[in-house]
Amino acid sequence: MAEKKIIAVLGATGAQGGGMARAILADPNGGFAVRAITRDTNSEKAKALAQAGAEVVAADVDDIESLKKAFQGAYGAFCVTFFWVHFSPEKEMAEAHAMAQAAKHAGLKHVIWSTLEDTRNWVPLSDNRMPTLHGKYKVPHFDGKGESNKFFAEAGVPTTFLLTAFYWENFIYFGAGPQPGPDGKLVLTVPLGDKKMPSIAVEDIGKCAYGIFKRGSEFIGKTVGIAGEHLTGEQMAAGLTRALGQEVRYNSVSPEAYRSFGFPGADDLGNMYQFKRDFEDYYCGARSIEFSRSLNPELQTYDQWLAENKSLIPLKTAA
Ligand SMILES: NC(=O)c1ccc[n+]([C@@H]2O[C@H](COP(=O)([O-])OP(=O)(O)OC[C@H]3O[C@@H](n4cnc5c(N)ncnc54)[C@H](OP(=O)(O)O)[C@@H]3O)[C@@H](O)[C@H]2O)c1
């Protein structure tokens, strides 16, 4: 049997990379093997990956020499950065730059870079519809990723630029789920008006990425976008109502109101939702559900995801 092509997976103990690792491990005859990258090879999650058949290696995205070593001898890599660890687009760009340089050094044949739009191409800094943040960004956690595309292109790394989407897991782990309103009833607060937003089960990001690797060189040099569904706030709330068996109302606030909520990153997320709202046609158009399903026939619908995960969504009661 031909030797398996090794995919080095960043963030393998996390959401996107974990899905990538599990997609490869679930297909033992698919011709690919996982090299899971973590800072701590002794963590429970790292040990579980090793137990499931992954090679587990230590590296830190802030240490390029460790990345070069982790990529050595691999066929490809799944590259993702971790904005919410530090909230710094500059740091995110430095990490993406290190990944691209390490990929070039290792001579990787195919990198999937998990990216998002540089929103300044749609909303220049001079456009006052939303505030400029950190001096030179509109949506910092998007713009740094989009600007980082050039590091992979300029280094000549064979790259697929993967535009991801809002994960439904944000309802569980990111504080984005329903909260009790003033009357004690649950509300889902999203500043989208009546516009649709692409969203996805995070496990499906990894499965779609695996579909891209399996298609060989077809998507190298290309930008591809994925989503499980395109849903309005009303539809997201209605799905939660069905799944939870109690009413969840859609609370459509303005982006200005959302930015003023004051939690860390509220301004960044307020601008993000405004970008998605104001450029709905482009943003949904760049993330085709049919295309995603062609990469990953197991692509979950919102209702399927809710049926599986509803009990994990933390529900606070009114104070
Ligand atoms: N939430 C959304 O809806 C959404 C949508 C699209 C894109 N994104 C983007 O997704 C990215 C985060 O991905 P994720 O959700 O998969 O992250 P995650 O679940 O928080 O996973 C992070 C993993 O990365 C590893 N990590 C953290 N710092 C590291 C470092 N310095 N070096 C090496 N590994 C490190 C950690 O592994 P160890 O502790 O094992 O080292 C951790 O398990 C963010 O940049 C965000 O903007 C999010």
The ligand as an SDF file (V2000), in Angstrom:
LIG
                    3D

 48 52  0  0  0  0  0  0  0  0999 V2000
  -16.3070   30.9460   16.4680 N   0  0  0  0  0  0  0  0  0  0  0  0
  -16.6120   31.1060   15.1820 C   0  0  0  0  0  0  0  0  0  0  0  0
  -17.7850   31.1320   14.7860 O   0  0  0  0  0  0  0  0  0  0  0  0
  -15.5120   31.2250   14.1670 C   0  0  0  0  0  0  0  0  0  0  0  0
  -15.8700   31.2280   12.8270 C   0  0  0  0  0  0  0  0  0  0  0  0
  -14.8630   31.3540   11.8680 C   0  0  0  0  0  0  0  0  0  0  0  0
  -13.5350   31.4870   12.2820 C   0  0  0  0  0  0  0  0  0  0  0  0
  -13.2210   31.4940   13.6120 N   0  0  0  0  0  0  0  0  0  0  0  0
  -11.8090   31.6280   14.0040 C   0  0  0  0  0  0  0  0  0  0  0  0
  -11.3750   30.3960   14.5080 O   0  0  0  0  0  0  0  0  0  0  0  0
  -10.1520   30.6190   15.2020 C   0  0  0  0  0  0  0  0  0  0  0  0
  -10.0620   29.7060   16.3980 C   0  0  0  0  0  0  0  0  0  0  0  0
  -10.1760   28.3820   15.9900 O   0  0  0  0  0  0  0  0  0  0  0  0
  -10.8600   27.3030   16.9210 P   0  0  0  0  0  0  0  0  0  0  0  0
  -12.2450   27.7780   17.2620 O   0  0  0  0  0  0  0  0  0  0  0  0
  -10.6750   25.9970   16.2650 O   0  0  0  0  0  0  0  0  0  0  0  0
   -9.9800   27.4500   18.2210 O   0  0  0  0  0  0  0  0  0  0  0  0
  -10.1060   26.6790   19.6280 P   0  0  0  0  0  0  0  0  0  0  0  0
  -11.1810   25.6640   19.6270 O   0  0  0  0  0  0  0  0  0  0  0  0
  -10.1120   27.7510   20.6520 O   0  0  0  0  0  0  0  0  0  0  0  0
   -8.7640   25.8430   19.6480 O   0  0  0  0  0  0  0  0  0  0  0  0
   -7.6180   26.4300   19.9280 C   0  0  0  0  0  0  0  0  0  0  0  0
   -6.5620   25.3300   19.9680 C   0  0  0  0  0  0  0  0  0  0  0  0
   -5.4070   25.9650   19.4750 O   0  0  0  0  0  0  0  0  0  0  0  0
   -4.3240   25.6210   20.2100 C   0  0  0  0  0  0  0  0  0  0  0  0
   -3.4630   26.8050   20.4100 N   0  0  0  0  0  0  0  0  0  0  0  0
   -3.7650   27.9490   21.0450 C   0  0  0  0  0  0  0  0  0  0  0  0
   -2.6880   28.7510   21.0540 N   0  0  0  0  0  0  0  0  0  0  0  0
   -1.6940   28.0790   20.4180 C   0  0  0  0  0  0  0  0  0  0  0  0
   -0.3460   28.3520   20.1200 C   0  0  0  0  0  0  0  0  0  0  0  0
    0.2420   29.5050   20.5100 N   0  0  0  0  0  0  0  0  0  0  0  0
    0.3760   27.4410   19.4410 N   0  0  0  0  0  0  0  0  0  0  0  0
   -0.1740   26.2590   19.0700 C   0  0  0  0  0  0  0  0  0  0  0  0
   -1.4500   25.9230   19.3290 N   0  0  0  0  0  0  0  0  0  0  0  0
   -2.1920   26.8270   20.0010 C   0  0  0  0  0  0  0  0  0  0  0  0
   -4.8120   25.0390   21.5210 C   0  0  0  0  0  0  0  0  0  0  0  0
   -4.2500   23.7660   21.5990 O   0  0  0  0  0  0  0  0  0  0  0  0
   -3.2310   23.3080   22.7850 P   0  0  0  0  0  0  0  0  0  0  0  0
   -3.7270   23.9600   24.0380 O   0  0  0  0  0  0  0  0  0  0  0  0
   -3.4090   21.8190   22.7580 O   0  0  0  0  0  0  0  0  0  0  0  0
   -1.8800   23.7600   22.3540 O   0  0  0  0  0  0  0  0  0  0  0  0
   -6.3210   24.9120   21.3540 C   0  0  0  0  0  0  0  0  0  0  0  0
   -6.8300   23.6260   21.5560 O   0  0  0  0  0  0  0  0  0  0  0  0
  -10.1550   32.0930   15.6060 C   0  0  0  0  0  0  0  0  0  0  0  0
   -9.1030   32.7590   14.9690 O   0  0  0  0  0  0  0  0  0  0  0  0
  -11.5200   32.6010   15.1250 C   0  0  0  0  0  0  0  0  0  0  0  0
  -11.4800   33.9330   14.6670 O   0  0  0  0  0  0  0  0  0  0  0  0
  -14.1870   31.3390   14.5620 C   0  0  0  0  0  0  0  0  0  0  0  0
  1  2  1  0
  2  3  2  0
  2  4  1  0
  4  5  1  0
  4 48  2  0
  5  6  2  0
  6  7  1  0
  7  8  2  0
  8  9  1  0
  8 48  1  0
  9 10  1  0
  9 46  1  0
 10 11  1  0
 11 12  1  0
 11 44  1  0
 12 13  1  0
 13 14  1  0
 14 15  2  0
 14 16  1  0
 14 17  1  0
 17 18  1  0
 18 19  2  0
 18 20  1  0
 18 21  1  0
 21 22  1  0
 22 23  1  0
 23 24  1  0
 23 42  1  0
 24 25  1  0
 25 26  1  0
 25 36  1  0
 26 27  1  0
 26 35  1  0
 27 28  2  0
 28 29  1  0
 29 30  1  0
 29 35  2  0
 30 31  1  0
 30 32  2  0
 32 33  1  0
 33 34  2  0
 34 35  1  0
 36 37  1  0
 36 42  1  0
 37 38  1  0
 38 39  2  0
 38 40  1  0
 38 41  1  0
 42 43  1  0
 44 45  1  0
 44 46  1  0
 46 47  1  0
M  CHG  2   8   1  16  -1
M  END
$$$$
